[in-house]
Amino acid sequence: MKRILLSLVAIGIVISAVVVVRGVPSAMTLPFSATEEDFDNEPVELLDAETIRVGQGGWYTIAELASYKRPEGPLRVGVQIGHLDNDKVPEELKALTANTGASFGTVTERELMKQIGEKVRVELEARGVVVDVLPATVPPKYEADAFIALHADGNQNRRARGFKIAGPRRDYSGLSERLVSSLTTAYASTTKLPFDDTITRRMTAYYAFNWPRYEHAIHPFTPAAIVETGYVTNAVDRAFLINQQDVIATAIADGVMDFLATERTPNPPAGSLEIPSMPLSGTVVCAPIRADRGGTTTPECVPGLKTSDGTHYLLEPKERIATTSLPFTTTVRGRYVPANTLPNYFWFPYEVRGFIMESEIATVTVAPL
Ligand SMILES: [Zn+2]
């Protein structure tokens, strides 16, 4: 009995060795075809900027983003009216149907934004800008020199008031921060409304900014901002939103023009358009996953490879890696996909560049987390 157990343990060790260290055959039992180079059943993909696509629907190739040039033509600005036609959204935005926006009595955010948006259009066109007034659904891959989403907030607490302006959390244009700054300065000085510092993740992860997930969203290089113009639920703000629409429209148009007067070459995050060459060497560590995603169904540690330049890649090991065995250095080869093609892309910060379907990790300890 003891002997049988020992044999089973020995077989287990052999199998582990074969699984973990590919190319070191346990020759006595494996056919040559299992270890010969040309019988390698891991697909070998050429890493090619023309074929590697980003966005969950594969809407852009890395090559086309890397060689991006602004289309010819006059200055163009998209002015989105928050919640407008939210009952006519495409399938991918179906969840928006329920979100009709803030209201107080008969005063609705949507109607106020329609009125203010129209005034912004007139102001910008008078200054020579082409304006697209857009509903809740943004045209696919929407390209413009600036995209502004107009909203007004609401709160159970009727004393809550003020304006707030935010850009995309993942800003590939590298310009949105400046757009936000121009708008904030103009809006504060012209409207004199107080600044509300409760900028939430929901604002920075606004669906129309979320091109990795939705086709009906801005182009990665469209600078964007969401403007919460004030609180519909606050008496002072509400009166301002109803009676001072010209002032609000001028403030927004001034902010946009201030931004448009500056240099606007897209400046994507470092490394985001680079394709790594395999194999990648580095240290296996827990990838910097968002802490608030550590629920019961989410592993606390998603293994990632950190290369010497500090770049993180996600790994998909066939077995989970025991956190107690981290960190260790290794060489990884496999298929590379950009991180923003992952359904859970928004779990990770910028520095996770992509996803490596690993085929070889030399010293992994296989164990449940
Ligand atoms: Zn809104």
Boltz pocket constraint, residues with backbone or C-beta under 6 A from the ligand:
constraints:
  - pocket:
      binder: B
      contacts: [[A, 82], [A, 83], [A, 101], [A, 102], [A, 109], [A, 150], [A, 151], [A, 152], [A, 153]]
      max_distance: 6.0
